[in-house]
Amino acid sequence: MSGGRSVLFSAAADSYELAVRELRGEFGRDVRIKRVGAELGRVDGVPVGELAAACDVGRIMFVRHLTREVAGYPLDELPTESELATTLLEEFSARTVAVQTWIDGAGTGGSYRRLIAGALESRGVAVERSGQDVVVSGAVAGKQLLIGVNRLADSLSDWPGGQMRLARGEERVSRSEFKLEEAIATFGLDLPNGGNALDLGASPGGWTRILRLHGQEVWSVDPGALDPRLRGDRRIHHEATTAGRFFAANRVTFDVVVNDMRMDQVTSARMMLDAAAHLHRGGLAIVTLKGGGKNPLDGARRGLQVLNDQYDVLHARQLHHNRNEITAIARSSH
Ligand SMILES: C[S@@+](CC[C@H](N)C(=O)[O-])C[C@H]1O[C@@H](n2cnc3c(N)ncnc32)[C@H](O)[C@@H]1O
C-alpha cells in the first residue's frame, strides 16, 4: 500500500477542536489541518502509521478513525465504476477488502457504498463490511465524496468513520451498555473467563449485564438500584453503597474493575487508586473519565496522570458512544 498524502480523521463534532489541539501538540504547531466536515478533518504530511500509533496509546484521545485520502470527487461529477476501480487498485493488492461509507454528521452512505463496491467487484475484488486488513472508505462531506484506503491496523476502528452501531434490543438495561461493549470490541479486550469484576457506579446495571455476558461474577457498587431483571442472578452482588465505603469495608480482590461513576475526572481517577489495592497485579481497568467543566481535554489528561500512579494506561479515547467523556483502559502496575 502506498504511503504519504493526506490523512482524513474523524472526531465528534463537539470535540473537533480538541482533536486539532492534540494533533498540533503531537506533530507541531505548523502541521496543516483543515476541517472538511462537522466530524471530519484532513491532516497533511504525517504518516498514517505515526498518527495511528499516537492515537492507539491515548496521546491523542479525540480522534476516533483514520484513513489515507486517495481521491475526492464532487458529488455531481462522480467517477464511473471503471475509473474508480483503476484509482483504487493502485492502492492495494488484496483480493478481499472492507468497504465502509458514511455521510459526515449523518448516517451511512448506501448509494456510495454501491458505487465503490461495484467498482471493486467489477475487477474481481471481493467486498465485505468489516474484518479485512484493507479498508476502503467513502466519506461524504459537504458536496464531495472523499475516498480513503487504509490498513485496518491503522484505522483505530473497524466501523465507518469509527461510528460503531449496536442493536438496541429490549434486553438492554441502559444506554451506557454501548460504551462498555464498544470499548471491549475496539480495544480487543479479553476478560478472564470466570473472573471477579468490580463495577463502580453500577446502577441501573448495564455494565454489570455486559460483564456477566463476558463470564464475570460481578460486585455492583452503587447506592442506586439495579434493574429488576438482574435480581435473580446469583453471580451479581449489589453493594448498595458508595465506592469509598465499599473499599473501606471489603477485602475482596478482583481481576477486572470498571468505573462509570458520575464525577469529575480527577476524583474518579483517585477512586481508581483505591481500587488498585483490590485489583490483582496486571488486572484490567476500564474507566470513563467524564467531561465536566469547560476543558475536557485537560481534565482527561489530569485524570490519566493520576491513574499513572498505580496503572499502565494502555488506551484512552473518546469512543462513538462516549458523550462528554473519554474511556481509558489500563492495567494495574502494582
Ligand atoms: C452513568 S451512571 C452508571 C450507568 C451504568 N454504568 C450502567 O451501565 O447502567 C453513574 C452512576 O454513578 C453512581 N455514583 C456516583 N458517585 C458514586 C460513588 N461515590 N460511589 C458509587 N456510585 C456512584 C451514580 O449513583 C450513578 O448511578
The ligand as an ORCA input file, in Angstrom:
! r2SCAN-3c Opt
* xyz 0 1
  C     -23.872      6.880     34.350
  S     -24.439      6.083     35.784
  C     -23.810      4.469     35.542
  C     -24.526      3.655     34.499
  C     -24.098      2.205     34.478
  N     -22.718      2.066     34.076
  C     -24.973      1.371     33.589
  O     -24.500      0.888     32.542
  O     -26.132      1.155     33.901
  C     -23.447      6.777     37.035
  C     -23.664      6.173     38.413
  O     -22.594      6.584     39.261
  C     -23.101      6.482     40.576
  N     -22.177      7.106     41.532
  C     -21.809      8.410     41.648
  N     -20.954      8.559     42.679
  C     -20.742      7.324     43.215
  C     -19.958      6.824     44.300
  N     -19.194      7.629     45.047
  N     -19.988      5.502     44.557
  C     -20.747      4.668     43.823
  N     -21.510      5.083     42.788
  C     -21.520      6.396     42.492
  C     -24.470      7.140     40.480
  O     -25.298      6.707     41.553
  C     -24.943      6.632     39.108
  O     -25.818      5.538     39.256
*
